[in-house]
């Protein structure tokens, strides 16, 4: 009995010691956060005063609260008057002519706005884009433009591979998929952005732009998995416009190929510091900071980078337990699109077999037929909270 008590007291002591060490390790992060008072929006806007291009590292495409931040940035008078242009990873370049007409047309009824936005969503990626972010973004951007004069309307240019399904064959889609899942895609997206931006600069020297790229596409360095080099879109932009590009990491989590959360960055330490500081909206440069000096774990393969090596700045905008994963688009399968979708699905299954020699399972019918927009918390949120709270308890 006496031996058992000694063991329990020893374990308790070790636990208290570990907890004390965790809190001590957290202190420099909390102290730094206390010195910061620039909102996420104002921080991003401030970067345009010294840079022509600001690249935002989008979270999981499904996460919707980040789009409220993007829209707050875009509708700010400083952005409207000094930037006015957005490039996105989501959406192929073939959308651009019609999307430009849509965003600059003040005479559309609410029903016409919805109908046209659904058409863009249907032609956004592969056989259609099932994440709500694109529909949400372009309808709200249209609403922002409606209140701006013609010379001040914000312009948006999807920069991904052209992906029209009109007259498509399995071989055409096979070639498209081979590019889409290759390292060449990033160089193509960068070329699309640079080409369009150079045209603009001829008309308006010093033209500025906001670029929204998901995950690694926003890194200013290429990455490696074993000996395979993974090239990234933002790296090409940094090389093309030296000293004129900034990129910003937006707080998120690590997720697997199915989009399920499996861990938080820095094992929860960063999120714990913001939680302890009661701060949910802030932005700052990473250079010469305790955050910037941490090892770069947003790339899970081994690397020797720190966060300040990869990103100019960091934005914390809403803690993970306030993230909303938005799936489903109202009315997406209506007006005959379901039959068109089934044709595209059959072509895609055939093309995957030709391109990668794999059998692609058909989409989940229940998810595809969801004609309402659904917001849920990230999967495995308890994993994140456990890792965050261990620094605080």
C-alpha positions in Angstrom: 0.0 0.0 0.0 2.8 2.4 1.0 4.6 1.6 -2.3 1.4 2.3 -4.3 1.1 5.7 -2.6 4.7 6.5 -3.4 4.2 5.6 -7.0 1.0 7.7 -7.3 2.7 10.7 -5.7 5.7 10.3 -8.0 3.4 10.2 -11.1 1.5 13.2 -9.7 4.8 15.1 -9.2 6.0 14.3 -12.8 2.6 15.4 -14.1 2.8 18.7 -12.3 6.4 19.2 -13.4 5.4 18.6 -17.1 2.5 21.0 -16.8 4.8 23.6 -15.2 7.3 23.1 -18.0 4.5 23.5 -20.7 3.2 26.7 -19.1 6.8 28.1 -19.0 7.3 27.2 -22.7 4.1 29.0 -23.5 5.0 32.3 -21.7 7.1 33.9 -24.5 4.2 33.4 -27.0 1.7 34.9 -24.6 3.9 37.8 -23.8 4.5 38.5 -27.5 0.7 38.3 -28.3 0.1 41.0 -25.6 2.2 43.4 -27.6 0.2 43.0 -30.8 -2.9 45.1 -31.5 -3.3 45.1 -35.3 -6.4 43.2 -36.6 -6.1 40.5 -39.2 -7.7 42.7 -41.8 -5.6 45.8 -41.1 -2.4 43.7 -41.0 -3.1 42.3 -44.5 -4.0 45.7 -45.9 -0.8 47.2 -44.4 1.3 44.7 -46.4 0.1 46.4 -49.6 1.8 49.6 -48.7 5.2 48.0 -49.3 4.2 45.1 -51.6 2.5 44.7 -55.0 1.2 41.2 -54.3 -0.1 39.6 -51.1 -0.7 35.9 -51.1 -3.1 34.5 -48.4 -2.6 30.8 -47.5 -6.2 29.6 -47.5 -7.3 27.1 -44.9 -9.2 23.9 -45.9 -11.4 25.0 -48.8 -14.5 24.1 -46.9 -13.8 26.5 -44.0 -16.1 29.5 -44.3 -15.2 32.0 -41.6 -12.0 32.8 -43.4 -14.1 34.1 -46.3 -15.6 36.7 -44.0 -12.1 38.0 -43.4 -11.3 38.0 -47.1 -14.5 39.9 -47.9 -13.8 42.4 -45.1 -10.4 43.1 -46.6 -11.8 43.4 -50.1 -14.6 45.8 -49.3 -12.3 48.1 -47.3 -11.9 51.5 -49.1 -8.1 51.1 -49.1 -8.3 47.8 -51.0 -10.9 49.2 -53.4 -8.8 52.3 -54.2 -5.3 50.8 -54.1 -5.6 47.1 -55.0 -8.9 46.1 -56.6 -7.8 42.7 -58.1 -8.0 39.1 -56.8 -6.5 35.9 -58.1 -7.8 32.6 -56.8 -6.7 29.0 -57.0 -10.3 27.8 -57.1 -11.7 28.0 -60.6 -10.2 27.6 -64.0 -9.1 30.4 -66.3 -12.0 29.6 -68.7 -14.4 31.1 -66.2 -12.8 34.5 -66.4 -14.7 36.2 -69.3 -18.1 35.4 -68.1 -17.2 35.8 -64.4 -16.0 39.4 -65.2 -19.3 40.2 -66.9 -21.1 38.8 -63.9 -19.1 40.8 -61.3 -19.5 44.0 -63.3 -23.2 43.8 -64.0 -25.3 45.9 -61.7 -28.6 45.0 -63.4 -29.0 41.4 -62.3 -32.0 40.4 -60.2 -31.4 38.3 -57.1 -32.7 35.2 -59.1 -30.3 35.9 -62.0 -27.4 36.3 -59.5 -28.2 33.0 -58.0 -28.6 31.3 -61.3 -25.3 32.5 -62.8 -23.4 31.8 -59.6 -24.7 28.2 -59.7 -23.4 27.9 -63.3 -20.0 29.1 -62.3 -20.0 26.6 -59.4 -21.0 23.8 -61.7 -18.1 24.5 -64.0 -15.6 25.4 -61.3 -13.6 22.2 -61.0 -13.7 18.7 -62.5 -17.3 17.8 -62.9 -18.4 20.5 -60.4 -17.2 22.1 -57.2 -19.1 20.8 -54.1 -17.7 23.2 -51.6 -19.7 26.3 -50.7 -16.8 28.8 -50.6 -16.8 29.7 -54.3 -20.5 30.4 -54.5 -20.4 32.3 -51.2 -17.4 34.4 -52.3 -18.6 35.4 -55.8 -22.2 36.3 -54.7 -20.8 38.5 -51.9 -18.2 40.0 -54.2 -21.0 40.8 -56.6 -22.9 42.6 -53.8 -19.7 44.6 -52.9 -19.3 45.7 -56.6 -22.9 46.7 -56.9 -22.2 49.5 -54.4 -19.1 50.7 -56.3 -18.8 52.9 -59.4 -17.8 51.2 -62.6 -14.2 52.3 -62.4 -13.7 51.0 -58.9 -15.3 47.5 -59.1 -13.1 44.7 -57.7 -12.0 42.2 -60.4 -11.5 38.5 -59.8 -9.5 36.0 -61.9 -9.5 32.3 -61.2 -6.1 31.0 -62.2 -6.3 27.2 -62.2 -6.2 24.9 -65.2 -8.9 25.5 -67.9 -11.4 22.8 -67.3 -14.5 23.0 -69.5 -16.4 19.8 -69.9 -18.0 20.8 -73.2 -17.1 18.3 -75.9 -14.8 16.5 -73.4 -13.7 13.0 -73.9 -12.0 10.6 -71.4 -8.7 11.2 -73.1 -9.1 15.0 -72.8 -10.0 14.7 -69.2 -7.2 12.2 -68.7 -4.7 14.8 -69.9 -6.3 17.4 -67.6 -6.1 15.1 -64.6 -2.5 14.3 -65.3 -1.7 18.0 -65.2 -4.0 18.7 -62.2 -2.2 16.1 -60.0 1.3 16.9 -61.2 3.9 19.4 -60.0 3.4 21.3 -63.3 0.1 22.7 -62.1 1.7 25.3 -59.8 3.9 26.7 -62.5 0.8 27.0 -64.8 -1.2 28.8 -62.1 1.8 31.1 -61.5 2.1 31.8 -65.3 -1.6 32.5 -65.5 -1.4 35.1 -62.7 1.8 36.7 -64.0 0.5 36.9 -67.6 -2.7 38.7 -66.4 -0.9 40.9 -64.0 1.6 42.0 -66.6 -1.3 43.0 -68.9 -2.7 45.1 -66.1 0.7 46.7 -65.3 0.9 48.0 -68.9 -2.3 49.9 -68.3 -1.7 50.7 -64.6 1.9 50.7 -63.6 2.4 49.5 -60.0 -0.8 47.4 -60.2 -1.4 45.4 -57.0 -3.2 42.1 -56.4 -4.5 39.8 -53.7 -3.8 36.1 -54.3 -5.7 33.4 -52.5 -3.9 30.0 -52.6 -4.6 26.9 -50.6 -2.0 25.2 -48.4 1.4 24.7 -50.0 0.6 26.7 -53.1 1.1 29.8 -50.9 4.6 28.8 -49.8 7.5 31.0 -50.9 9.7 27.9 -51.2 9.4 24.5 -52.9 9.1 21.5 -50.8 10.3 17.9 -50.9 8.8 14.5 -50.1 11.8 12.2 -50.0 13.5 13.2 -53.3 10.4 14.4 -55.1 10.4 18.2 -55.5 7.0 19.9 -55.0 7.0 23.3 -56.7 4.7 25.9 -55.3 2.8 28.8 -57.0 3.9 31.6 -54.6 7.6 30.7 -55.1 7.3 31.7 -58.8 5.7 35.0 -57.8 8.5 35.7 -55.3 11.1 35.1 -58.0 9.3 37.1 -60.6 8.7 40.1 -58.4 11.6 40.2 -55.9 10.9 42.4 -52.9 7.3 43.0 -54.1 5.5 39.9 -52.8 4.4 39.0 -49.2 2.6 35.9 -48.1 0.5 35.2 -45.0 -0.2 32.1 -43.1 -3.7 32.0 -41.7 -4.2 29.8 -38.6 -5.5 26.4 -39.4 -4.8 22.7 -38.6 -3.2 19.7 -40.2 -5.6 17.5 -42.2 -5.4 14.3 -44.2 -6.4 13.5 -47.8 -10.0 13.2 -46.8 -10.0 16.7 -45.1 -10.2 15.3 -41.6 -8.4 17.2 -38.9 -5.7 15.0 -37.3 -3.5 17.5 -35.4 -2.9 21.1 -34.6 0.3 22.9 -35.5 3.1 23.1 -33.0 1.3 20.3 -31.1 -1.3 22.9 -30.0 1.1 25.4 -28.5 0.2 28.3 -30.7 -3.5 27.8 -30.4 -3.1 27.5 -26.6 -1.2 30.8 -26.5 -4.0 32.7 -28.3 -6.6 31.0 -26.1 -4.7 32.0 -22.9 -4.5 35.5 -24.3 -8.2 35.7 -25.2 -7.2 36.9 -28.7 -9.1 35.8 -31.8 -8.2 38.4 -34.4 -4.7 39.7 -34.9 -1.9 39.8 -37.5 1.9 40.4 -37.5 5.2 39.9 -39.3 6.9 36.6 -38.4 10.5 37.8 -38.7 12.2 38.3 -35.3 9.4 36.7 -33.4 9.0 33.6 -31.2 6.4 32.3 -33.7 8.6 32.8 -36.7 11.5 30.9 -35.2 9.5 27.7 -34.7 10.2 24.8 -37.0 7.9 24.7 -40.1 5.5 21.9 -39.3 2.7 22.9 -41.8 4.7 20.6 -44.1 4.7 17.2 -42.5 7.7 15.8 -44.4 11.1 16.5 -42.9 12.5 20.0 -43.6 14.9 22.5 -42.1 12.6 25.6 -42.5 11.2 27.8 -39.8 7.9 29.7 -40.2 9.7 33.0 -41.0 11.5 31.2 -43.9 8.2 30.3 -45.6 5.8 33.2 -44.7 6.1 36.9 -44.3 3.3 37.2 -41.8 0.8 35.4 -39.6 -2.9 36.0 -39.1 -4.9 34.5 -36.3 -8.5 34.7 -37.2 -10.9 32.7 -35.1 -10.0 29.7 -33.0 -10.4 26.2 -34.5 -13.6 25.5 -32.4 -15.3 28.4 -34.2 -14.4 27.2 -37.7 -17.3 26.3 -39.9 -16.9 23.6 -42.6 -19.5 24.5 -45.3 -20.6 21.9 -47.8 -23.5 21.7 -50.2 -24.9 24.4 -52.5 -28.6 25.3 -52.6 -30.2 24.2 -55.9 -27.0 22.9 -57.4 -28.6 19.8 -58.9 -31.7 21.5 -60.2 -32.6 22.7 -63.7 -31.3 19.5 -65.4 -27.8 19.6 -64.0 -28.2 16.2 -62.3 -28.3 14.4 -65.6 -25.3 16.5 -66.8 -23.5 15.6 -63.6 -24.0 11.9 -64.1 -22.5 12.2 -67.6 -19.5 14.0 -66.2 -19.1 11.5 -63.4 -19.0 8.6 -65.9 -16.3 10.5 -68.0 -14.3 11.2 -64.8 -14.3 7.6 -63.6 -13.1 6.5 -67.1 -10.4 9.2 -67.2 -9.1 8.3 -63.7 -8.6 4.8 -64.9 -6.8 6.0 -68.0 -4.6 8.5 -66.2 -3.7 6.7 -63.0 -4.9 3.1 -63.5 -7.1 3.4 -60.4 -10.7 2.8 -59.9 -12.4 6.0 -58.7 -15.5 5.3 -56.7 -18.6 7.3 -57.7 -19.4 10.3 -55.4 -21.6 9.7 -52.4 -25.1 10.2 -53.8 -26.4 11.7 -50.6 -23.7 14.3 -50.5 -24.1 15.2 -54.2 -27.9 15.6 -54.0 -27.6 17.9 -51.0 -29.5 21.0 -52.1 -29.0 22.9 -49.0 -25.9 24.5 -47.5 -24.6 22.8 -44.4 -22.2 24.2 -41.8 -20.5 21.8 -39.4 -17.5 21.9 -37.0 -14.2 20.3 -38.2 -14.0 16.6 -37.9 -12.0 15.3 -34.9 -12.3 18.6 -33.1 -11.7 16.8 -29.8 -8.2 15.9 -31.0 -7.4 19.6 -31.5 -8.8 20.6 -28.1 -7.0 17.9 -26.2 -3.7 19.0 -27.7 -4.4 22.7 -27.1 -5.7 22.3 -23.5 -2.7 20.2 -22.3 -0.7 23.4 -22.5 -3.2 25.2 -20.2 -4.4 22.7 -17.6 
